[in-house]
Amino acid sequence: MLRMENVSKIYRTDLVETHALRKVDLHIKSGEFVSVTGPSGSGKTTFLNLAGALETFEEGDYFLDGHNVKGLSDDKLSEIRNQKIGFIFQSFNLLPDLPLFDNVDVPLRYRGMSAKERKERIEHALETVGLASRMQHLPTQLSGGQQQRVAIARAIAGDPLFLLADEPTGNLDSLMAQQVMELLEDINSKGTTIIMVTHDDQLARRAHRNIQIFDGQVSDIEKSVADDVIRSA
Amino acid sequence: MDIKPIFLGLKQNKFMAMLMIIQIAFTMGVLSSSVLVATTTLQEWNKLSGIPHEDIVRISPEFFDDSQDVGQAMFNDLKRVKEIPSVINAAPSNAVPFTAENMIDVYLATEEDAQGFKTVVFESDEQIIDVLQLSLVDGRLITASDVVKGDIESTPQSAAEVMISQDMAQVLFGDDSAIGKTIWLAKNADPVKVIGVYSNFMTGERLNGRGKSYQSIIRPQVKWSQTQQPHYLMRVEQGTAVALLEDIIDVFYLERGRYINSSELLKRTQKRMYDGRGSRALTFLVLSVVLLIITGLGITGLTAFQVTQKRKQIGTRRALGAKKSDIMRYFLTENSILTLIGLVIGVAVTLSITFELSEQAGQNFFNLSVLLMTALLLWVVNILAVWFPAKRAANIAPAIVTRSA
């Protein structure tokens, strides 16, 4: 479903060349729950940006659903983000001017769905995250945990190929973090692939598989080994 | 483009939206009113004078020696000036085209509440028709025997017959023939009879402003006093007016006891008539352009501010699948909605301003096509004003969403 082959990302300025990712080889199968960990500055965000088609890269190939993403136009990348990826951000990134219904509606509108289909999907997504009764509320009227659940609803409403979660519990207290994590696990159990970037070891351990990034290099560790690695890290 | 999210966004940013609407409405009101007044004024420049003004010269002499015989001097003046080669004809006249001197109200009845009609009365002799190259439209021309001449004090009687212009006839009598009809040049004056109708010529600024450029009357009488002498209007051969002016002035200086108060080519008199209003129109237009630029910059500033404020939101939209063109369209549509509301209010403001101005000036300034063109211009300026910050917004990288909040 998601395959990176020899992917490298270099940031260049006049004076400095920074190798943010070095020759990443990675394969994530459909239905997996993968955590991505690594210390600050290791390249986690760069990995997230590339996996999410938020940034382009110079070297290697990145296949999403069998199609190479490399070299695609900005418009094509927008379509891929819109149709194949559901984003969940650390700071939720809800649009403050729009009620929950319309927040969830944003990616669906860009997809050009009919109003009827959008409405069904939005209601279903908000029901899934337990906020169907608050559709007309503004994000500012919700707690952090609730806002993140709306962001999850927005991410799953379009039925994407995978969810890309960037520190989804990073701004939440432990109770709310627990609820959000359970929600993600529930969504994953129904077949949705999830890639979650986190530096919370406990959360990382709950994934099927852990990918560690150190100094721009990825080590892909199966679940059985992952726990040991995380424990010893 | 779905406009619901835009409306929802505007609902949450009412102050900014109001600010833009007020700015656009104010600009539309001032801009279109100015353009309407200016274009109406400038359109008058295209009005025909009705006379060969480039070949007519005016001389206005004035006596300072009370012992001079003014009547004799006038006789001499006309005789001498007509002897100048290239001078075709000359006539005395108490009024001059383009200056609206001697503007009065003319009446069809003498009752207290009788309606007055604006006009300019030209008191002159039978040569005035030829000097101004007027043509006979109806009735007959005035003749030498119609002309009442004499010193004001010793000639109390006035001419009882007049000619009127085509427009004057239309205003006074509509489609009926004016010939033989009676009019009053003042409510308490003796009645005068219309004997002829001549082709229109422009009387002057004050009547132009009221859309009554061509309402005039020619009364066959020439009167003078010791201190008061009519102007002289002289038609010369085509293209010789400038060269002849000095010769003509010299002839007038042959008469003793007076000086030439002023002399002018009617071509310049016409230009002078438009100069004031032309400057006003130009000032209006310059102010309008300045206002347009300020509004454009204001809209650019407000939009740029919004873009800066909403960088993360725009990045989020991009991450969720918005193309650059979607972001551009969002800002352009939002601006168009505000512009449309502003324009509607602005048009209402314009209508009330032009209505008021039209009432005051007695002239209709309203012109739908000019109003629509102005609205279109403002729209285009607004689109341009939003274009650059919108372009900047569209270029916000979607990866901004993964940076720390």
Interface residues (C-beta under 8 A of the other chain):
Chain A: T45 L48 N49 G52 L54 E55 D74 D75 S78 E79 R81 N82 Q83 F87 F89 Q90 S91 N93 L95 P96 D97 L98 P99 D102 D105 V106 P107 R109 Y110 R111 L138 R154 D166 N171
Chain B: D2 K4 P5 L8 G9 K11 Q12 N13 K312 Q313 T316 R317 R318 A319 L320 G321 A322 K323 K324 S325 D326 A397 P398 A399 V401 T402 R403 A405
